[in-house]
Amino acid sequence: MEIFTEEQIKRQDFVDNQIFDLVTRLIPSKREIEWDIIMIGEIRCTIQDWLVGRYMIVDELEFIPDVSG
């Protein structure tokens, strides 16, 4: 089992929280959604694909430490 540093855990939390915050801000009504790590993970993968794979402006581990296990 891989052990993450405190800095890596903070980065993972930051990215996931930013994604969730963005999604909740995009909801045009006052309705709320629950935290859904599956949704967040899918969005994270899409963002990662663009920033790492297409724009090549950040490397994969800089964007987010591997969380796939």
Secondary structure, 3 states (H helix, E strand, C coil): CCCCCHHHHHHHHHHHHHHHHHHHHHCCCCCCCCCCHHHHHHHHHHHHHHHHHHCCCCCHHHHCCCCCC
